[in-house]
């Protein structure tokens, strides 16, 4: 993992960002002391894996049954 002084990094920022995007990690140093690390952001997975919530959620048998009159009235602002 290369260590780059902040002053040098200013001039090479675009190249350092490209390096990070390609999986390289760069340590930024100030006065010879490491202060930050430049790494790529992990891409979130957009793939849905079905069945991952099995056994963790359930739907009541009366889920779509009419609400009691007093609760329905509250929803309608009455």
Beta strands, then each sheet from edge to edge (+ up, - down):
strand 1: 2-5
strand 2: 26-30
strand 3: 33-38
sheet 1: 1+ 2+ 3-
end
